[in-house]
Amino acid sequence: MAAPVRLAGFLALLAGVACAHLSPAAGSEIPLRVMTYNIRSGNGNLAGTADAIRASAPDLVGLQEVDVHWAERSNFVDQATVLGQQLKMQVRFARIYQFAGVQPQDPPREFGVALLSKFPILDWSNHIITRLSTQESNPVPAPLPGFLEAKVDVRGVTVRVFNTHLDYRADPRVREQQVKEMLAFIGEPSAPTLLFGDLNAPPEASEIQPLLERLHDAWPASAGNISEFDRRRSRSLWHLTTDRSSSTYCFGVEIRARS
């Protein structure tokens, strides 16, 4: 049995860590430690973000709100690459937005999601789904990238990994469309499948139910390990789901505030 695992975060910025047994074939199981983390562009402390991930020792990490040469708030750093280097993990970055650099010679400014992996990433894609831009004053739903899919070789087993960040607005209609489009990419899981993400909705939200009909929500395994107040807040921020052939057997929780 694996040691208890924890959820690490700063204030309301939460990440989830789970231990899962993947079941690629009858009678065989492969342990995997996974984490989903909305890093909020490093929250002004990318080294602290790396420390939080390192302390939880995950095999796979789905990151949301990642800056790549994006803005002064993150010193125009390529956060995905830096975290990969600091944690000695493979990294793939899937942009949602891309704009020209501040100066003509500067690299593009990008913002999106990322995957960190201790195991080889065999291939990956950045899928387009409907989004309501946060970079426009009067946005309308439009196709934009940022739904990351990867295939990871976990001790000889190919694991499908998805990472997403859904619309935050109170109106659920864009999320409804996003869930529909994500499920078209996920399909009927024929291999161990993980979905990481900040869904900006609690699991009981009606727009999330189609996802939970196909995937297993890892959150309930942590019930009782967190206060009701914090549980309500955290459930609105992040999700980790697995295909129904994979059994999540441990999910521990810790809330930490950064001074």
C-alpha positions in Angstrom: 0.0 0.0 0.0 1.4 3.4 -0.9 2.1 6.0 1.8 -0.7 8.6 2.3 -0.6 11.3 -0.3 -1.5 15.0 0.1 -2.9 17.9 -1.6 -0.5 20.9 -1.5 -1.5 24.5 -2.3 -1.0 28.1 -1.4 -4.1 29.8 0.2 -7.0 29.2 -2.3 -4.6 27.9 -5.0 -5.0 24.2 -4.7 -3.5 21.1 -6.2 -4.6 17.5 -6.0 -2.4 14.5 -5.6 -3.7 11.0 -6.0 -2.2 7.5 -6.0 -3.9 5.3 -8.6 -3.6 1.7 -9.7 -3.8 1.4 -13.5 -5.2 -1.9 -14.6 -4.0 -2.5 -18.2 -4.8 -6.2 -18.1 -6.5 -8.6 -15.9 -4.5 -9.4 -12.8 -1.9 -6.7 -13.4 -1.7 -3.3 -11.7 0.7 -0.4 -12.1 0.9 2.3 -9.3 0.9 5.9 -10.5 1.1 9.1 -8.5 -0.5 12.1 -10.2 -1.2 15.7 -9.5 -3.3 18.5 -10.9 -2.2 22.1 -10.1 -3.5 25.5 -11.2 -0.3 27.5 -10.6 -1.7 30.9 -11.2 1.3 31.9 -13.3 3.6 30.9 -10.4 1.8 33.4 -8.0 5.0 35.5 -8.0 7.1 32.5 -6.7 7.8 29.9 -9.4 10.5 28.4 -7.2 7.8 27.8 -4.5 5.6 26.2 -7.2 8.4 23.8 -8.0 9.0 23.1 -4.3 5.3 22.2 -3.8 5.4 19.8 -6.7 8.7 18.3 -5.6 7.4 17.7 -2.1 4.4 15.7 -3.4 6.7 13.6 -5.6 4.2 13.0 -8.5 4.9 11.0 -11.6 2.6 13.1 -13.7 1.4 16.7 -13.2 -1.3 18.6 -15.1 -0.7 22.4 -14.8 -3.1 25.2 -15.6 -2.5 28.9 -16.0 1.1 28.6 -17.2 2.9 31.6 -18.6 5.5 31.3 -21.4 7.2 34.6 -22.1 3.7 36.0 -21.3 4.0 39.1 -19.1 5.9 41.1 -16.6 4.0 39.4 -13.8 6.1 36.3 -14.5 9.2 38.1 -15.7 8.5 36.8 -19.3 9.9 33.5 -18.2 9.1 30.2 -20.0 7.5 28.7 -16.9 6.8 25.3 -18.5 10.4 24.8 -19.5 11.8 26.1 -16.2 9.6 23.8 -14.1 10.5 20.8 -16.3 14.2 21.6 -15.8 13.9 22.2 -12.0 11.9 19.0 -11.5 13.8 16.9 -14.0 10.6 16.0 -15.8 9.6 16.0 -19.4 7.3 18.8 -20.3 4.7 19.7 -22.9 3.1 23.0 -23.1 -0.3 23.6 -24.9 -1.0 27.3 -25.5 -4.5 28.8 -25.3 -3.4 32.3 -26.3 -0.5 33.5 -28.4 0.5 37.1 -29.1 3.6 38.8 -30.6 6.5 39.5 -28.2 6.9 42.9 -26.7 9.8 43.6 -29.0 10.1 42.3 -32.6 13.0 40.0 -31.6 11.2 38.6 -28.5 9.6 35.1 -28.6 5.8 34.9 -28.7 3.8 35.6 -25.6 1.9 32.4 -24.7 -0.5 31.3 -21.9 -2.0 27.8 -21.4 -1.7 24.4 -19.8 1.2 22.0 -19.4 2.0 18.4 -18.6 5.1 17.3 -16.5 6.1 13.6 -16.6 8.7 11.5 -15.1 8.0 8.9 -17.8 8.6 9.2 -21.6 5.9 11.2 -23.4 5.4 9.3 -26.7 3.4 11.9 -28.5 1.0 14.7 -27.8 -1.5 17.1 -29.3 -3.0 20.5 -28.6 -6.7 20.2 -29.4 -9.0 23.1 -30.2 -12.2 23.5 -28.3 -14.7 26.3 -27.9 -13.6 29.2 -25.6 -14.8 32.6 -24.5 -11.6 34.6 -24.7 -10.3 36.3 -21.6 -8.2 38.6 -23.8 -11.0 40.5 -25.5 -13.4 43.1 -24.1 -16.5 41.6 -25.8 -15.7 38.0 -26.5 -17.9 35.5 -28.3 -17.5 31.8 -28.3 -14.8 30.8 -30.7 -12.5 27.8 -31.4 -9.1 28.1 -29.5 -6.4 25.6 -28.6 -5.5 24.5 -25.1 -6.9 21.0 -24.6 -3.8 18.9 -24.1 -3.7 15.2 -25.0 -0.6 13.0 -24.5 0.4 9.4 -24.5 2.8 8.5 -21.8 4.8 5.2 -21.5 4.4 4.2 -17.8 6.5 1.2 -17.3 5.6 -0.3 -20.6 1.9 0.7 -20.5 0.6 3.5 -22.7 -1.5 5.9 -20.6 -3.6 8.6 -22.2 -3.4 11.9 -20.4 -5.6 15.0 -20.9 -5.3 18.4 -19.3 -7.9 21.2 -19.6 -9.0 24.6 -18.2 -12.7 25.4 -18.7 -14.5 28.7 -18.8 -14.9 30.4 -15.4 -18.1 32.4 -16.0 -21.3 31.8 -14.1 -23.2 30.9 -17.3 -22.5 27.2 -17.9 -23.2 27.1 -21.6 -19.6 27.5 -22.8 -18.6 24.8 -20.3 -21.3 22.6 -21.6 -20.0 22.9 -25.2 -16.4 22.4 -24.0 -17.3 19.2 -22.2 -19.1 17.9 -25.3 -16.0 18.7 -27.5 -13.6 17.2 -24.9 -15.5 13.9 -24.8 -15.3 13.7 -28.6 -11.5 13.7 -28.3 -11.4 11.4 -25.2 -13.8 8.8 -26.9 -14.5 5.6 -25.1 -11.3 4.9 -23.2 -9.6 1.8 -24.6 -6.4 2.4 -22.5 -5.8 3.8 -19.0 -7.0 7.4 -19.2 -6.5 10.4 -16.9 -8.1 13.8 -17.2 -6.5 16.7 -15.2 -8.0 20.1 -15.1 -9.5 23.2 -13.6 -13.1 22.8 -14.6 -14.3 25.9 -12.8 -17.4 23.9 -11.7 -18.1 21.5 -8.8 -18.7 17.9 -9.7 -22.4 18.2 -9.1 -22.8 20.9 -11.8 -25.0 19.7 -14.6 -22.5 20.6 -17.3 -19.9 18.3 -15.8 -22.2 15.2 -15.6 -21.4 13.9 -19.1 -17.7 13.8 -18.1 -18.5 11.8 -14.9 -20.7 9.4 -16.9 -17.6 8.3 -18.7 -14.8 9.0 -16.2 -14.4 8.4 -12.5 -14.1 11.4 -10.2 -11.1 11.0 -7.9 -12.3 13.6 -5.5 -14.8 11.5 -3.4 -12.0 9.3 -2.1 -10.8 12.3 -0.1 -14.1 12.9 1.6 -13.7 13.7 5.3 -10.1 14.7 5.1 -10.8 18.4 4.6 -13.0 21.0 6.2 -16.4 21.6 4.6 -15.5 25.3 3.9 -12.2 24.4 2.2 -13.8 21.4 0.4 -16.4 23.6 -1.2 -13.7 26.0 -2.4 -11.4 23.4 -3.7 -14.0 21.4 -5.5 -14.7 24.4 -7.6 -11.1 24.8 -8.6 -9.7 21.5 -9.8 -10.5 18.0 -10.9 -8.8 14.7 -11.4 -10.7 11.9 -13.2 -9.7 8.4 -14.4 -11.2 6.0 -16.7 -13.5 3.5 -14.9 -11.1 0.6 -15.4 -8.5 2.3 -13.2 -9.0 2.2 -9.4 -7.9 5.2 -7.3 -7.0 3.7 -4.0 -5.6 6.7 -2.0 -6.3 10.4 -2.0 -5.0 12.4 0.9 -5.5 16.1 1.6 -3.5 18.9 3.1 -4.1 22.6 2.9 -1.1 24.8 3.4 -1.0 28.6 3.5 2.1 30.5 2.3 3.2 33.3 4.7 
